[in-house]
Amino acid sequence: MSVTAKSVAPQRDQSPQNMTASYWLEAMNEIGVDYLFCNMGTDHAPIIETMAQWRQEGRKYPKVILCPHENTAVHMAIGYYRATGRAQAVLVHVDAGTANSAMGLHNAFRSRVPLVLMAGTAPVTIRGELLGTRDTYVHFIQDPYDMKGIVRNYVKWEYQLPTGIIVAPCLQHGRERPAGSGLHDPAARNPGPDLGAGAGGLLPG
């Protein structure tokens, strides 16, 4: 079966209301994220689409701050915490974004500044089995053996979400795990586009 972006992408008015991206945005609200400091890529299309949908419906979600580099994004999250005492989230692009985040995450970890780092992964399906399936060569070369290992030394907790249905409890767990009373060190998670686009219970994040 030949797969193209056009053949697998739903039309705008056909996008499911229960995409993992919706659960993810709800979870961001629930854990008190005010800002998403982002350097986005191909893995964030479902999130961007859901944000557009929510904006049209007048629903609240964290304000997006686009950053020219992931190191900048992490340090902006650090600065926001220093000014307000509120931990924020950083959203980056696959393994390259994770690698570019490492120096900032090192600084956050050493100074015990809480934040959530999230990076997309390559889709898990390759022949159109789920929305957001692999449909370009870059999805294959952005799939390292152990992406979380890039920053494992500088986080209290890391996790790759197996299904979108548990994204809220996963983020809540990550927020409470380090000290029982809020996030006290960085945490890292990985979502993927077909999990981001999966209706019902389909997502890694």
N, C-alpha and C positions, 0 to 999 in steps of 0.2 A: 504494500500500500504506500503510495507516494504522499508525503506530508508537506504541505506548504503553510506558511503563516496564514494565507487567505483561507485555506481549506479547514483549519482548526480553530481560527479565532472567531468567537461569537460576535454577532452584530451588537452595537451598543445597547439596543433595546432588548437584546436577548441575554444579557449578562445576568447570572443568577444573583438573587438578593443575599444568599447565604454563602458568598465567597469567603474563604478564609481571611481575606483582607478585611472584611467587615468585622469578623471576630477579633482580629488583631487590633483594629482601631478602637473597638470597644474596650479591649484590654488596656490599651494605652491610656484611655480616659480613666479606667478603674484604678490603675496604679498611680495616677496623679502626674502623668507626663504633660508638661505645658508646651514643650518644644521638641521637635524632631530635628536634630542637626544632621543633615543628609549630604551625601555625595552619591547620587542615584545612577542606576544602570538598567540593563535589560531585565534584571530580576525583579524590578519594582513596578512593572507595568500594572499588575492587578491592584496594587496599593494606590497608585496615581489615579486609576480609573474609579476606584471606590471613593477616594477623596473628592473627586469631581462629582460623583453621584451624591455624596453626603452634603457637599456645598449647595448643590441644587435643591436638596431637601431641607436645607437650613439646619443640619445636624452639626454638632460641635465635634472637633477633633483637634489634636495638638497642632500648633502652628509650625509650618515647615520652614526651616532656614537652610537654604542651599549654600553649601560651602565649597570653595574651590579645591580643597584637598581634605582627605580624611583626617590628617593630623590636626588641621584647623578645626574640623568638626568636633573631635574629641576634646580639644582644649577649650572650645566654646562651652561644651557641656560641663567641663571642670569649672570654668569661670562662673557659669550660671549657678552651680552649686555653691561656690564660694560666696557669691553675693546673696543668695536666697535660702540656702540650706535645703533646697529641693533637688533631688536627683532627676536627671533627664535621660533621654535616649539618643543614640547615634545609629544611623542607618547607612550602611555602606554596601559597595558592589562586590560580591563574590570574593575570591581569594586575593585579588589585587587590592581591593578596598580594605580587607582585613589586614593585609601586610602593611599598608600605608597607615593603618590605625595603631600599629604596635607601639610606636614610640610614645604616643599620647596615652595609651593604655598603661604602659610602664609607669608614666608619671602619675596617673590616677591611682594606680595600685600602691605605689610607694608612699603617696600622700594620703591614702585611704579615702579617696573621693569616690562616692557611689555613682555609677551610671550603668546603663544597659547598652551594650554594643550588639547590633544585629546585622548580619550579612546574609545576602541571598545565596542560594546554591543553584547548581544546574538542575533543570527539571529531571525528575526520576523516570518519566516515561519518554519513549523515543518514537512511537508510531501513532500518536494521536489518541492514546487510551484515555487521557484526561485533558481538560482545557489547560493550556500553558505548556504543552508538550515540547520537547526539543524540536526545533524547526530550522536551526542554522548551525554551521560548523562550530561557532564560538561556544555553544552549549556543551560541546564535547571537550574543548580545551580548557574550560573553566571549571574542571571537575577534579581537584587535587585529591590525593589519598586521604589527607587529614587536615582540612582547612582550619578546624578549631585549634589544632596544635600550634598554629602560628602565634596565637596569643595565650595559650594555656597557662604559661608561667605567670601571667599578669591578671588572672581573674580568679574570683572565689568559686565560680561555678560556670560550667559550659554545658550546652545541650543542643541536640538537633531534634527539632520537633517532628514526630512521625506522622501526626495528623492534626489538621487545623482545628478540630473540634475541642482540643485541649489547650489552645493557645492562652486563654485567660488564666486557668489555674497554673499553667507553666510559668507565666510571667509573675504571677502572685507568689509562687513558690520561690522563684529566683530573687524576688524583692525581699522576702522574709528569711531566706535560708541563712545568710551569713551571721546574723546576730540576733535573730528573733524579733527585732523591733525596727525593721526597715533595712534597706540596702546599704551596706557599709563598705563595699568594695565593688569593682567592676564585675559584671557578668556578661557572658557572650552567648548568643544563640544564632542558629542558622535556619532561614526559611528558603523555599524554592518557588519559582514561578508557577509550576503546575500545582503546588500545594497552595500557593496564593490564589490560584484560580479555581481550585477544587470546590465544588459545591458540597455542603454537608460536612463530611469528615475527611477532607483531603488536604494535608499541608505539612511540610517540614519547616520549622522556624525556630 
